[in-house]
Structure formats: structure tokens, C-alpha cells
Amino acid sequence: MMPEPQSFTSGQRAYLSSLAAVDSIDASSRIRYADWFRVECMRRYREGEKPAALFREAGLDPKIVGYKRIERAFARWKQSPDPPVPQRKPVDPRDQLIAAQALRIQQLEEELRLKQE
């Protein structure tokens, strides 16, 4: 039986959902990655790049998504054929900035809450 995936805070979910590499995050915190991201990761992985570096470059910091989640994604992707590559969804850099700021605000609020306890 597989362990439960790491749960994300609402701020982390908002941030991750804003990334072009992420198609969706379901209620159980499972991430569905965009097909183009999967194909690009596997291409670059075969050229010798590290999985964590590829995720980090896409805004998917391993400290947030977890190294184990990255390992499992690559293990699945190695087993399955590459899907047809659709166009990347357009990303407004302002949306990414807002999501990153929302995540940082939530982190600061959590730190403040812990200090007050």
C-alpha cells in the first residue's frame, strides 16, 4: 500500500496550481502534471539533467512537493510512453508573482501563529 501523499496548505495549492507545469491538484494533494512538462522532463533527464533541478526550474520546489513525489513521478514516466505534446498554456508572470507572494504570506502567518502559541 502506498503512503498518503504530502498535504499542501491552501497557499501552496494556489501557488502550485498557478504553474504551467501543473494541470491540477486534487483534494488528496495528488498533482497532475502537464503533458508537455512530463515530455520535456524525460527528454532532459535522458540528456543527464537531475529530476529535482527540472522540477525546481518549473517552480516546483522539492521542499514543497517533496523529493519522494519527484522520484515517483519519474519512475512512472519512465514506464509509460510519451504522450503527444500539446501547447503550453500561456502563463502570465503576474499570476506567478501573485501566487508566490500568497505562499510567502501564508508562510509568514504560520510562523507568526507558531510564535504566539
Buried (B, 14 or more C-beta within 10 A) or exposed (E): EEEEBEEBBEBBBBBBBBBBBBBEBEEEBEBEBBBBBBBBBBEBBEEEEEBBEBBBEBBBBBEBBBEEBBEEBBEEBEEEEEEEBEEEEEEEEEBBEBBBEBBEEBEEEEEEEEEEE
